[in-house]
Amino acid sequence: MRTDDAPFRTTSETVGPAVVVHVAGELDDVTAEELSGRLDDALRSVAPPAPVVVDLTDLDFLGACGIGLLLDCQDRCLRRGSALVVVANAATVLRPLQVLELTDVLGVRSSLPELTPPEVSGRA
């Protein structure tokens, strides 16, 4: 459910060999298409074996469509020889992934610095 208080936003950046897709707001059936396009772009621009990183730390809600989209993206990454890494640390995002036992499947990390060397996290 989308509200004016939490507009959906998605941006991406190339950091080192990885493509990091930042997502904010609510990811549901209304906003999933926008993220799908952003993830398609990320997949096209990353050179395997570099990962596609989906940063959900500013996400307020993760619906079933969003989870399905992440699983689809992971499958496409694996077929190309890349990895999908999901960054999430809020209970509203982590809880559905934990209930479905997807945190390991999606390579969920709590922050960017954990998943890559400093040049990819943007921090020295």
Residue pairs with C-beta under 8 A, 6 or more apart in sequence:
1 26
1 28
1 61
2 8
2 25
2 26
2 28
2 30
2 31
3 26
6 24
6 25
6 26
6 60
6 61
7 25
8 23
8 24
8 25
8 26
8 27
8 30
8 31
8 34
9 22
9 23
9 24
9 25
10 21
10 22
10 23
10 24
10 34
10 35
10 38
11 21
11 22
11 38
12 19
12 20
12 21
12 22
12 38
12 41
12 42
13 19
13 20
13 22
14 20
14 45
15 119
15 120
15 121
15 122
16 50
16 116
16 117
16 119
16 120
17 46
17 47
17 50
17 120
18 46
18 50
18 51
18 52
18 53
18 116
18 120
19 42
19 45
19 46
19 50
19 51
19 52
19 53
20 53
20 55
20 112
20 120
21 35
21 38
21 39
21 42
21 52
21 53
21 54
21 55
22 55
22 58
23 35
23 54
23 55
23 56
23 58
23 59
24 58
24 59
24 60
25 31
25 58
25 59
25 60
25 61
26 59
26 60
26 61
26 63
27 35
27 56
27 59
27 61
27 62
27 63
27 65
27 66
27 69
28 61
28 63
28 65
28 66
29 63
29 64
29 65
31 66
32 63
32 65
32 66
32 68
32 69
35 66
35 69
36 69
39 52
39 54
39 69
39 73
42 52
43 52
43 73
43 76
43 77
43 80
43 82
46 52
46 82
48 80
48 81
48 82
49 81
49 82
49 83
50 82
51 77
51 82
51 83
51 84
51 85
51 115
51 116
52 73
52 77
52 82
52 83
52 84
52 85
53 84
53 85
53 86
53 87
53 112
53 115
53 116
53 120
54 70
54 73
54 84
54 85
54 86
54 87
55 87
55 112
56 62
56 86
56 87
56 88
56 90
56 93
57 87
57 88
57 89
57 90
57 111
59 88
59 90
59 92
59 93
60 90
60 92
61 92
61 93
62 92
62 93
62 96
62 97
67 96
67 97
67 100
67 102
70 84
70 86
70 106
71 102
71 105
71 106
73 84
74 84
74 105
74 106
74 107
77 83
77 84
78 84
83 107
84 106
84 107
85 107
85 109
85 115
85 116
86 97
86 106
86 107
86 108
86 109
87 108
87 109
87 110
87 111
87 112
87 115
88 94
88 97
88 108
88 109
88 110
89 110
89 111
94 103
94 108
97 103
97 106
97 108
102 108
107 115
109 115
112 120
112 121
112 122
112 123
113 121
113 123
115 121
118 124
